[in-house]
C-alpha cells in the first residue's frame, strides 16, 4: 500500500470512530464540506441524473429506460466466442443480446435521426461494466466502439464530446489497460475506489462508481444521519473539485436514497425500479 493510501485509511479510521469503523475515508483532515443540491436541468429536469442499473435485465433493454426518460444505462459485458455479450453471468447467451444490437446500434440510429438520444441535445451515458479484463476483450471492445461516430472521442488528454459517452466500469485491470493501450479511444474509465487525496481528472479517468456501503450507511432506506451526510458532502465536493462525476451502486432502491442524492448533488441516481425513479424525479423540486 502506498504511503498516501495508508495515510488516507488511517485518517478514515480516526474520523469515523476508531478501528471498528469499516467505512472508507471520505474527508480530508479538518474538511467540513458544504452540500450543493442538484439543480433541475433546463431541458431534462432532474431526469438528467437518472441511471438504469443493470438495464439489460429489463423486458426491453434500453427502450424501457428511454421510455422513462433516463439519460444513463449500464450493461454488463463478457467476451463470448469472440463477441461482446451483454449478460449478468457468462452463460450461453442469445446472439441477439450483443452490445451492438442492444445498445450501440439503436443509440446510433436515434442520434442519426434526432441529433441526440432524446432529441433534446442533452448528452447520454452508456456505462459498460467489464466482467473480464482480458487483452482480447479490451482489443475487441476498442475496435467495436470505433465504429460509432456518436461516441465521445478521447485523444490523449483532450476530450471531444459526442451525444453518447461510454464509461468503463468493473474490472480494474481491463479498464486501465483500455485507456493506457489506446491514446485515441471512444471511452473513459471510472474508479471504484475514492480517496480525498485523489488527483485531478484527466482524459483517462473522469468518473467514480462507488459501493454505497463502503462509504455510507446501508442499514436502511437511504436516510443518513448528520455524520453520514458530512461524509457524502466531502465525497461530492472533492470529486467535483477534481472534475469527476459520481454514482453509487448498491444504494437502497428507495426514494429516501434518491432524495439525499439530489440534496447533495450526486451526479447519477441509480435504480432498478424505472417507474419509481421516473415518478420521483418528476415530482422532485
C-alpha positions as CSV (number, residue, x, y, z in Angstrom):
1,X,0.0,0.0,0.0
2,X,1.3,3.4,-0.9
3,X,2.1,6.0,1.8
4,X,-0.7,8.2,0.5
5,X,-3.3,5.4,0.6
6,X,-2.1,4.3,4.1
7,X,-2.5,7.8,5.4
8,X,-6.0,8.0,3.9
9,X,-7.0,4.8,5.6
10,X,-5.6,5.9,9.0
11,X,-7.4,9.2,8.6
12,X,-10.6,7.4,7.8
13,X,-10.3,5.3,10.9
14,X,-9.6,8.3,13.0
15,X,-12.5,10.3,11.7
16,X,-15.3,7.7,11.8
17,X,-14.9,6.2,15.2
18,X,-11.8,4.0,15.5
19,X,-10.9,0.5,14.5
20,X,-14.5,-0.7,14.5
21,X,-15.3,1.5,11.5
22,X,-15.4,-0.3,8.2
23,X,-16.2,2.8,6.0
24,X,-13.5,4.1,3.7
25,X,-12.2,7.7,4.2
26,X,-14.3,10.5,2.8
27,X,-12.9,13.8,4.1
28,X,-9.5,15.4,4.2
29,X,-8.3,16.2,7.7
30,X,-10.3,19.1,9.1
31,X,-12.5,19.3,6.0
32,X,-16.1,20.5,6.5
33,X,-17.9,20.3,3.2
34,X,-21.0,22.3,2.3
35,X,-23.6,20.3,0.3
36,X,-24.7,21.7,-3.0
37,X,-28.1,20.5,-4.1
38,X,-28.8,19.3,-7.6
39,X,-30.4,21.9,-9.9
40,X,-33.0,21.0,-12.4
41,X,-31.6,20.9,-16.0
42,X,-33.5,23.5,-18.1
43,X,-34.4,20.8,-20.6
44,X,-34.2,17.4,-18.9
45,X,-35.1,18.4,-15.4
46,X,-33.8,16.0,-12.7
47,X,-34.1,13.1,-15.2
48,X,-30.7,14.2,-16.5
49,X,-29.3,12.3,-13.4
50,X,-31.3,9.1,-14.0
51,X,-29.3,5.8,-14.3
52,X,-30.7,2.4,-15.1
53,X,-28.7,-0.2,-13.1
54,X,-28.3,-3.5,-15.0
55,X,-30.5,-2.1,-17.7
56,X,-30.2,-5.2,-19.8
57,X,-32.3,-7.2,-17.3
58,X,-35.5,-5.2,-18.1
59,X,-38.0,-6.6,-20.5
60,X,-36.9,-4.2,-23.3
61,X,-33.3,-3.3,-22.7
62,X,-32.5,0.4,-23.4
63,X,-36.1,1.0,-24.7
64,X,-37.7,0.8,-21.3
65,X,-35.2,3.2,-19.9
66,X,-35.6,5.6,-22.7
67,X,-39.4,5.4,-22.3
68,X,-38.9,6.6,-18.7
69,X,-36.7,9.5,-19.8
70,X,-33.4,8.0,-18.4
71,X,-30.1,9.5,-19.6
72,X,-27.8,6.8,-18.4
73,X,-27.8,3.0,-18.6
74,X,-25.5,0.2,-17.6
75,X,-24.7,-3.1,-19.4
76,X,-22.5,-6.0,-18.1
77,X,-20.1,-7.2,-20.7
78,X,-18.4,-10.5,-21.4
79,X,-16.4,-11.8,-24.4
80,X,-18.1,-14.9,-25.6
81,X,-16.8,-16.7,-28.7
82,X,-15.1,-13.5,-29.8
83,X,-18.4,-11.5,-29.5
84,X,-19.2,-8.8,-26.9
85,X,-22.1,-10.4,-25.0
86,X,-24.4,-8.5,-22.6
87,X,-25.3,-10.7,-19.7
88,X,-25.3,-10.9,-15.9
89,X,-23.3,-14.1,-16.0
90,X,-21.1,-15.6,-18.6
91,X,-23.5,-18.2,-19.6
92,X,-24.6,-19.5,-23.0
93,X,-26.1,-16.3,-24.5
94,X,-28.5,-15.2,-27.1
95,X,-26.5,-13.7,-30.0
96,X,-29.3,-11.1,-30.3
97,X,-28.1,-9.7,-26.9
98,X,-24.8,-8.3,-28.0
99,X,-23.5,-4.9,-27.0
100,X,-24.0,-3.6,-30.6
101,X,-27.5,-4.9,-31.1
102,X,-28.9,-3.9,-27.7
103,X,-27.2,-0.6,-27.3
104,X,-24.8,0.8,-29.8
105,X,-26.9,0.3,-33.0
106,X,-30.2,1.6,-31.6
107,X,-28.4,4.6,-29.9
108,X,-26.6,5.5,-33.1
109,X,-29.9,5.2,-35.0
110,X,-31.6,7.7,-32.6
111,X,-28.7,10.1,-32.8
112,X,-28.7,9.9,-36.6
113,X,-32.4,10.7,-36.6
114,X,-32.8,13.1,-33.7
115,X,-29.3,14.6,-33.2
116,X,-29.1,13.2,-29.7
117,X,-30.5,10.2,-27.9
118,X,-33.7,12.0,-26.7
119,X,-33.7,14.7,-29.4
120,X,-33.1,17.4,-26.9
121,X,-29.3,17.9,-27.2
122,X,-28.7,16.5,-23.7
123,X,-25.8,14.0,-23.5
124,X,-26.4,10.4,-22.7
125,X,-24.1,8.0,-20.8
126,X,-23.5,4.3,-21.5
127,X,-21.7,2.5,-18.7
128,X,-20.0,-0.7,-19.8
129,X,-19.3,-3.0,-16.8
130,X,-16.3,-5.1,-17.8
131,X,-16.8,-8.5,-16.2
132,X,-13.5,-9.7,-17.6
133,X,-10.2,-8.0,-18.1
134,X,-8.6,-10.0,-20.9
135,X,-6.5,-8.4,-23.6
136,X,-8.8,-9.9,-26.2
137,X,-11.9,-8.2,-24.7
138,X,-10.1,-4.9,-24.5
139,X,-9.0,-5.0,-28.1
140,X,-12.4,-6.2,-29.3
141,X,-14.2,-3.5,-27.4
142,X,-11.9,-0.8,-28.8
143,X,-12.5,-2.0,-32.4
144,X,-16.3,-2.1,-31.9
145,X,-16.6,1.3,-30.3
146,X,-14.5,2.9,-33.1
147,X,-17.4,2.2,-35.5
148,X,-19.8,4.6,-33.8
149,X,-19.3,8.3,-34.5
150,X,-21.9,9.3,-31.9
151,X,-19.4,8.4,-29.1
152,X,-17.3,10.9,-27.2
153,X,-13.8,10.7,-28.5
154,X,-10.6,10.9,-26.4
155,X,-7.3,11.9,-28.0
156,X,-4.7,11.8,-25.3
157,X,-6.0,14.1,-22.6
158,X,-8.2,16.0,-24.9
159,X,-11.9,15.2,-25.0
160,X,-14.2,15.7,-28.0
161,X,-17.7,15.4,-26.6
162,X,-20.3,13.4,-28.5
163,X,-24.0,12.7,-28.0
164,X,-23.1,9.5,-26.1
165,X,-20.2,9.0,-23.7
166,X,-19.0,5.5,-22.8
167,X,-17.7,5.0,-19.3
168,X,-15.9,1.8,-18.5
169,X,-16.5,0.4,-15.0
170,X,-16.0,-3.0,-13.4
171,X,-12.7,-5.0,-13.9
172,X,-9.9,-2.7,-12.8
173,X,-7.2,-4.2,-15.0
174,X,-9.4,-4.3,-18.1
175,X,-10.4,-0.6,-17.9
176,X,-6.9,0.5,-17.0
177,X,-5.5,-1.5,-19.9
178,X,-8.1,0.1,-22.3
179,X,-7.2,3.7,-21.5
180,X,-3.4,3.0,-21.3
181,X,-3.2,1.0,-24.5
182,X,-5.2,3.4,-26.7
183,X,-4.4,7.1,-26.7
184,X,-7.2,7.6,-29.2
185,X,-10.3,5.9,-28.0
186,X,-14.1,6.2,-27.5
187,X,-14.3,5.5,-23.8
188,X,-13.2,6.9,-20.5
189,X,-12.9,4.9,-17.3
190,X,-14.2,5.3,-13.7
191,X,-12.7,4.2,-10.4
192,X,-14.5,2.1,-7.9
193,X,-12.3,3.5,-5.2
194,X,-12.3,7.1,-3.9
195,X,-9.7,8.9,-1.8
196,X,-10.0,12.6,-0.6
197,X,-6.4,12.9,-2.0
198,X,-7.2,11.7,-5.5
199,X,-5.5,13.7,-8.3
200,X,-7.5,15.8,-10.8
201,X,-9.4,14.2,-13.6
202,X,-7.8,13.6,-17.0
203,X,-8.7,12.1,-20.3
204,X,-8.4,8.6,-18.9
205,X,-10.3,8.8,-15.6
206,X,-13.3,11.0,-15.2
207,X,-15.9,9.2,-13.0
208,X,-16.4,7.3,-9.8
209,X,-18.7,4.3,-9.3
210,X,-18.6,3.7,-5.5
211,X,-20.2,1.0,-3.5
212,X,-22.7,2.7,-1.2
213,X,-21.9,0.6,1.8
214,X,-18.2,1.2,1.6
215,X,-18.8,4.9,2.2
216,X,-22.3,5.4,3.6
217,X,-24.8,3.7,5.9
218,X,-26.6,0.9,4.2
219,X,-28.7,-0.3,7.1
220,X,-32.0,1.3,6.0
221,X,-33.8,3.0,3.1
222,X,-31.1,5.6,2.5
223,X,-31.8,8.2,5.2
224,X,-28.5,9.4,6.5
225,X,-27.7,11.0,9.9
226,X,-25.6,14.1,10.2
227,X,-22.2,12.3,10.3
228,X,-23.1,10.3,7.2
229,X,-24.3,13.4,5.4
230,X,-21.0,15.1,6.2
231,X,-19.2,12.2,4.6
232,X,-21.3,12.4,1.5
233,X,-20.8,16.1,1.2
234,X,-17.0,15.6,1.3
235,X,-17.1,12.9,-1.4
236,X,-19.1,15.0,-3.8
237,X,-17.3,18.3,-3.0
238,X,-13.9,16.6,-3.6
239,X,-14.9,14.7,-6.7
240,X,-16.4,17.8,-8.3
241,X,-13.4,19.9,-7.4
242,X,-11.2,17.4,-9.2
243,X,-13.5,17.3,-12.3
244,X,-15.2,14.0,-11.7
245,X,-18.8,12.8,-11.6
246,X,-20.1,10.3,-9.0
247,X,-22.6,7.5,-8.9
248,X,-23.1,4.9,-6.2
249,X,-24.0,1.3,-6.7
250,X,-25.7,-1.0,-4.2
251,X,-27.6,2.0,-2.8
252,X,-31.1,1.5,-1.4
253,X,-33.5,1.4,-4.3
254,X,-35.8,3.8,-2.4
255,X,-36.9,7.5,-2.6
256,X,-35.0,8.2,0.7
257,X,-31.8,7.4,-1.0
258,X,-32.7,9.3,-4.2
259,X,-33.8,12.3,-2.1
260,X,-30.5,12.6,-0.2
261,X,-28.6,12.1,-3.5
262,X,-30.4,15.1,-5.0
263,X,-29.9,17.2,-1.9
264,X,-26.1,16.6,-2.1
265,X,-25.6,16.8,-5.8
266,X,-24.8,13.2,-6.7
267,X,-24.5,13.1,-10.5
268,X,-26.2,9.7,-11.2
269,X,-29.2,8.3,-9.3
270,X,-29.3,4.6,-9.9
271,X,-32.4,2.4,-9.9
272,X,-33.8,-1.0,-10.9
273,X,-37.3,0.4,-10.5
274,X,-37.5,2.6,-13.6
275,X,-41.1,3.7,-13.0
276,X,-40.4,4.5,-9.4
277,X,-37.4,6.7,-10.1
278,X,-39.2,8.4,-13.0
279,X,-42.1,9.3,-10.8
280,X,-39.8,10.5,-8.0
281,X,-37.8,12.7,-10.3
282,X,-40.9,14.2,-11.9
283,X,-42.1,15.4,-8.6
284,X,-38.8,16.5,-7.1
285,X,-38.3,20.2,-6.6
